[in-house]
Amino acid sequence: MSDARFYHPAIALPDGRVLVFGGYVVTSRDFGAGLAYCELYQPDTGKWLPAGNLSTPRHSHQATLLADGTVLVNGGGDPGAGVDGGHVNPYSRATAERYDPATDTWTPDTPMPTGRTHHRAVLLPDGRLLVAGGTNDVTLDTGYRNAVLYDPLTRAWAWSASMAVPRWDFAATALPDGRVLVVGGAVRTGAAAQGPAEDALTATAEIFGPLS
């Protein structure tokens, strides 16, 4: 790539190109910043080309290829920027954006009910998107139980059933029967872990569904 980064997603587009966007870059020993810069990889030439930039820098966000070929990005964080949707937000972002490969542009979408970072997003068979878990970008201390559902047609978010165990940086995948399996993750870190500087991790697994 032309720009080093981490905490970023990559999405394979319907035309075969790969979109890489956002992420985190270290700016000094103790500080870093989120990125809005995006790039497109072309497998036929092996080259990277600039793509339209996110409207908001973000890292540790989630990205999903929707049925209409657009890409939805939600959440993430960037405490270095401190502005989210026009107001100061030093925590996790609630905003969402959609990328249209045909026009190489990002447009704002409906924000989530609450901000989150290090969460997971899984596309369901009916076209809706399940977004679950996550944490606060600044403290990374306690995982979230809550989950929301996004409808791409109405662009509306609705609360869903919460997980039994709060978690972030976990694995989540859609099962063949349409349910979603979530596995592992961090439950508490730092002072919230109430232990000798060790993260409180979980070996638990949960299944979301069946869907009505």
C-alpha positions in Angstrom: 0.0 0.0 0.0 1.1 3.6 -0.3 0.0 4.3 3.3 1.0 2.1 6.4 -1.9 1.4 8.7 -3.4 -1.1 11.1 -6.8 -1.7 12.8 -8.4 -1.4 9.3 -10.8 -3.6 7.3 -10.6 -4.8 3.7 -13.5 -5.6 1.5 -13.6 -7.5 -1.8 -15.9 -5.6 -4.2 -18.1 -7.3 -6.8 -15.8 -6.2 -9.6 -12.8 -8.0 -8.0 -11.0 -4.9 -6.6 -10.2 -4.8 -2.9 -11.1 -1.7 -0.8 -8.9 -0.9 2.2 -10.0 2.1 4.3 -9.4 3.9 7.5 -7.2 2.4 10.2 -4.7 3.7 12.7 -1.2 5.2 12.4 1.3 5.9 15.1 2.3 9.6 15.2 4.7 9.5 18.2 5.7 7.3 21.1 2.5 7.8 23.0 0.0 9.0 20.4 -1.6 7.9 17.2 -4.5 9.0 14.9 -7.3 7.5 12.9 -7.1 7.6 9.1 -9.7 8.6 6.5 -7.5 7.7 3.6 -8.7 4.8 1.4 -7.0 2.7 -1.3 -8.1 0.2 -4.0 -6.1 -2.9 -4.9 -6.4 -4.1 -8.5 -5.6 -7.8 -8.7 -5.1 -7.8 -12.5 -2.3 -5.2 -12.3 -1.1 -5.8 -8.7 -1.3 -2.0 -8.2 -2.8 0.2 -5.5 -4.8 3.3 -6.4 -6.2 6.1 -4.2 -9.9 5.9 -3.5 -12.5 8.3 -2.1 -11.8 9.2 1.5 -14.0 8.5 4.4 -15.8 11.6 5.7 -14.6 10.7 9.2 -11.3 9.2 10.3 -11.8 6.0 12.1 -10.0 2.8 13.2 -11.2 -0.5 14.6 -14.4 -0.1 12.7 -16.5 -2.7 10.8 -17.3 -2.9 7.1 -19.8 -5.0 5.3 -20.6 -5.5 1.6 -24.3 -5.1 1.2 -26.6 -6.9 -1.3 -26.7 -3.8 -3.6 -22.9 -3.7 -3.9 -22.3 -0.8 -1.6 -20.1 -1.0 1.5 -21.4 0.0 4.9 -18.9 1.2 7.5 -20.0 1.7 11.1 -18.4 2.7 14.4 -14.7 2.8 15.3 -12.8 5.5 17.0 -10.4 8.3 16.6 -9.7 10.2 19.9 -7.1 12.3 18.0 -9.9 13.9 16.0 -12.4 14.3 18.7 -15.3 15.3 16.4 -18.1 13.0 15.4 -21.0 14.3 13.4 -20.4 17.9 14.3 -20.0 17.4 18.1 -17.1 16.6 20.3 -16.8 12.8 20.9 -13.6 11.5 22.4 -15.0 8.0 22.7 -16.3 5.6 20.1 -18.1 6.6 17.0 -21.8 6.0 16.3 -21.7 7.3 12.8 -22.0 5.2 9.6 -21.0 5.7 6.0 -21.7 4.0 2.7 -19.3 3.6 -0.2 -20.5 3.4 -3.8 -17.9 1.6 -6.0 -19.6 3.0 -9.1 -18.9 6.6 -8.1 -16.0 6.1 -5.7 -17.8 8.2 -3.1 -18.7 7.9 0.6 -22.0 9.3 1.9 -23.3 9.6 5.5 -25.7 6.9 6.6 -28.0 6.7 9.7 -25.9 6.6 12.9 -26.1 3.7 15.3 -28.0 4.2 18.6 -24.7 4.2 20.5 -21.0 4.3 19.6 -18.8 1.3 19.6 -15.4 0.1 18.5 -13.7 -3.3 18.3 -17.2 -4.7 17.6 -18.4 -7.2 15.0 -20.8 -6.9 12.1 -22.4 -10.0 10.4 -24.7 -9.9 7.3 -27.8 -12.0 7.8 -29.6 -14.1 5.1 -32.5 -11.6 5.0 -30.1 -8.8 4.1 -30.1 -7.1 7.6 -26.8 -6.5 9.4 -26.2 -7.6 13.0 -23.7 -5.4 14.9 -22.8 -6.7 18.3 -20.5 -6.1 21.3 -17.5 -3.7 21.2 -16.1 -1.3 23.7 -15.2 2.3 24.4 -12.3 3.5 22.2 -10.6 5.5 24.9 -10.5 3.2 27.9 -11.0 -0.2 26.3 -12.0 -1.4 29.7 -15.3 -3.2 29.5 -17.0 -5.1 26.7 -20.6 -4.3 25.6 -23.4 -6.9 25.7 -25.8 -4.9 23.5 -26.5 -5.5 19.8 -28.4 -3.7 17.0 -29.9 -4.6 13.6 -29.5 -2.5 10.5 -32.0 -2.6 7.6 -30.2 -1.5 4.4 -33.6 -0.8 2.7 -34.9 1.7 5.3 -31.4 2.6 6.6 -32.8 2.3 10.1 -31.2 0.7 13.3 -33.2 -1.2 15.9 -32.1 -2.8 19.2 -31.7 -6.5 19.2 -31.3 -9.2 21.8 -28.2 -8.6 23.9 -25.4 -11.2 24.4 -25.1 -13.0 27.7 -21.4 -12.1 28.0 -20.0 -8.6 27.3 -17.1 -8.8 24.8 -15.0 -7.0 22.3 -12.3 -8.2 19.8 -14.2 -11.5 19.5 -14.9 -13.7 16.4 -18.3 -13.8 14.8 -19.5 -15.7 11.8 -22.8 -16.6 10.0 -23.8 -20.3 10.2 -25.3 -22.1 7.2 -28.7 -22.1 8.9 -28.7 -18.3 9.2 -27.8 -18.1 12.9 -24.7 -16.2 14.1 -21.9 -17.7 16.2 -19.8 -15.4 18.5 -16.8 -16.8 20.2 -14.2 -15.5 22.8 -13.1 -12.0 23.1 -12.0 -9.6 25.9 -14.5 -8.9 28.7 -12.6 -6.5 30.8 -9.1 -4.9 30.6 -7.0 -2.5 32.7 -8.4 -1.4 36.0 -11.8 -2.9 35.2 -10.2 -6.4 35.1 -9.5 -6.1 38.9 -6.3 -8.2 38.5 -2.6 -7.9 38.1 -2.5 -6.1 34.7 -4.0 -9.1 32.9 -6.9 -8.9 30.5 -10.1 -10.8 31.5 -10.8 -12.9 28.5 -13.6 -15.3 27.8 -13.8 -18.8 26.3 -17.6 -18.7 26.0 -19.6 -18.9 22.8 -23.1 -17.8 22.0 -25.5 -18.2 19.1 -27.8 -15.4 17.8 -31.1 -16.7 16.3 -33.0 -18.3 14.9 -34.5 -15.3 13.1 -38.2 -14.8 12.7 
